[in-house]
Amino acid sequence: MTEELIIEILKEVFYTTFIILLPILGVSLIVGITVSIFQAATSIQEMTLTFVPKIFATVITIIFLMPWIMDKIIAFTTKMLTMFVTVIK
């Protein structure tokens, strides 16, 4: 394995991870900011109020995006396996 191949593999890993996690983290960020604004407006300082909606929104987002996530992971795995087969030959 050459350095270029390892760099290419790592680049693909980081890119795929970033693309998969971006919508999940975005939803969590939006829900967190919304809850924080609600807490600031109502002067409610309950710590669990921030965690429960973010966890719920994150789980719903993961369930909703699961087919897309699996498609990305399968495409990445297929690409890596074909790359390894061509390198080994």
C-alpha positions as CSV (number, residue, x, y, z in Angstrom):
1,M,0.0,0.0,0.0
2,T,1.3,3.4,-0.9
3,E,0.8,6.6,1.0
4,E,-1.5,8.0,-1.7
5,L,-3.8,5.0,-1.3
6,I,-3.9,5.3,2.4
7,I,-4.6,9.0,2.1
8,E,-7.4,8.3,-0.4
9,I,-9.0,5.7,1.9
10,L,-8.8,8.1,4.9
11,K,-10.3,10.9,2.9
12,E,-13.2,8.7,1.8
13,V,-13.7,7.5,5.4
14,F,-13.8,11.1,6.8
15,Y,-16.0,12.3,4.0
16,T,-18.5,9.5,4.3
17,T,-18.6,10.0,8.1
18,F,-19.1,13.7,7.7
19,I,-21.9,13.3,5.2
20,I,-23.7,10.7,7.4
21,L,-23.4,12.7,10.6
22,L,-24.2,16.2,9.3
23,P,-28.0,15.9,9.1
24,I,-28.2,14.2,12.5
25,L,-26.0,16.8,14.2
26,G,-27.8,19.6,12.4
27,V,-31.2,18.4,13.8
28,S,-29.7,18.1,17.3
29,L,-28.2,21.6,17.0
30,I,-31.5,23.2,15.9
31,V,-33.5,21.5,18.6
32,G,-30.9,22.5,21.2
33,I,-30.9,26.1,20.2
34,T,-34.8,26.1,20.1
35,V,-35.0,24.7,23.6
36,S,-32.3,27.1,24.9
37,I,-34.3,30.1,23.5
38,F,-37.4,28.7,25.1
39,Q,-35.6,28.3,28.4
40,A,-34.3,31.8,28.2
41,A,-37.7,33.2,27.4
42,T,-39.5,31.4,30.2
43,S,-36.7,31.4,32.8
44,I,-37.0,27.7,33.2
45,Q,-33.6,26.3,34.1
46,E,-34.3,22.6,34.2
47,M,-31.3,20.6,32.9
48,T,-33.3,17.6,31.7
49,L,-35.3,19.9,29.4
50,T,-32.4,20.2,27.1
51,F,-31.4,16.6,26.9
52,V,-34.8,14.8,26.3
53,P,-35.9,16.8,23.2
54,K,-32.4,16.5,21.6
55,I,-32.3,12.7,22.2
56,F,-35.8,12.3,20.9
57,A,-35.1,14.3,17.8
58,T,-31.8,12.5,17.2
59,V,-33.4,9.1,17.5
60,I,-36.3,10.1,15.2
61,T,-33.8,11.5,12.6
62,I,-31.7,8.4,12.7
63,I,-34.8,6.2,12.2
64,F,-36.0,8.4,9.4
65,L,-32.6,8.6,7.6
66,M,-31.7,4.9,8.2
67,P,-32.3,3.8,4.5
68,W,-30.2,6.7,3.2
69,I,-27.4,6.0,5.8
70,M,-27.4,2.3,4.9
71,D,-27.2,3.2,1.2
72,K,-24.1,5.4,1.9
73,I,-22.4,2.8,4.0
74,I,-23.1,0.0,1.5
75,A,-21.8,2.2,-1.3
76,F,-18.6,3.1,0.7
77,T,-18.0,-0.6,1.6
78,T,-18.5,-1.7,-2.0
79,K,-16.0,1.0,-3.1
80,M,-13.4,0.0,-0.5
81,L,-13.7,-3.7,-1.3
82,T,-13.3,-3.1,-5.0
83,M,-10.4,-0.9,-4.3
84,F,-8.7,-3.5,-2.1
85,V,-9.3,-6.2,-4.8
86,T,-7.6,-4.1,-7.4
87,V,-4.7,-3.3,-5.1
88,I,-4.1,-7.0,-4.2
89,K,-4.0,-8.2,-7.8
